[in-house]
């Protein structure tokens, strides 16, 4: 059976991380999200995947070039046209589909069993996976009567149920004709949810995480690391209190590691670093000199060699932290941290959240960030700056200070 993976979106809610890469290519636990999803599809029995691309598509196709044998799957890339939305993404795959097929959103982390159950229990034209969630107002919510969808609400303020649509479907090719019969909505999109009424719903109980905002990566990272097997490497004079997954060329020198930690190729931890998992560290990173990293994701090429604290954060590629850089992750009142996004203030549900930092950012000595702040790519945060607001891309940020001179009185 084939799967259609919807990976064309631009991931606006994931900015600043998606200003320089597609959302599905955000790394978590050592791999892009999309690769984790493809492995789940493979384990569910999928042999071929049709990946629908558009935004920064070359970064997807280049990464997966030559990876078919490693994944054990055939990959086909299809570019989505100007139309947006789930229905348009499905239509883009029509020429590649001849029989029953699976459809999944590219920005989810899921157990393979969730996919396999939908495949096994598929009936009719569309079957969709649903699951009880704690915050139903953030998802498309379904009500089920007799095993069929009787009501669908998109992110309702007052949801009638706790059953969320997981964006995992099994479909018949006849759905293409059904989509074409739909009228476009006020948003100018074909709303596939109109076809969900009367469709079979399968309630699953495996792990599932919709990565809608950057901090959701931290939850996915913790889950994926917990399932990985330890892989040791070059470790000297260090204490390991947890599970470490080390890639080729990685080193740990005179450091303390706690919890589940992934360390990418050629990264150096130490001397005198404290890594408190779950933490994912990319390739060619260097962390040392009394630096602490707690429950964070570091992309490739991050450097923090001198007296820094990086807590509960997502840090883009090639970010450099000057001596004494501190990322605050906790409010004095111990309240939930809110983040200001393009859609306004968003409650993260987290009492600890540091910074979300784009690629190529440079921090001067003794700079710091307040909890829940976002910094766009290629910014320079100069010495002594306290980042207490979001910083747009390509900014140079300085702190003004007044120097006071007084004549020194010399004692005889």
Buried (B, 14 or more C-beta within 10 A) or exposed (E): BBBBBBBBBBBEBBBBBBBBBBBBBBBBBBBBBBBBBBBBBBBBBBEBBBBBBBBBBEBBEEBBEEEEEEBEBEBBBBEBEEBBBBBBBBBBBBEBBEEBBBBBBBBBBBBBBBBBBBBEBBEEBBBBBBBEBEEBEBBBBBBBEEEBBEBBBEEBEEBEBBBBBBBBBBBBEEBBEBBEEBEEEEEEBBBBBBBBEEBBBBBBEBBBBBBBBBBBBBBBBBBBBBEEEEBEBEBEEBEBEBBBBBBEBBBBBBBBBBBBBBBBBBBBBBBBBBBBBBBBBBBBBBBBBBBBBBBBBBBBBBBBBBBBBBBBBBBBBBBBBBBBBBBBBBBEEEEBBBBEBEEEEBEBBBBBBBBBBBBBBBBBBBBBBBBBBBBBBBBBBBBBBBBEEBBEBEEEBEEEEEEEEEEEEEEE
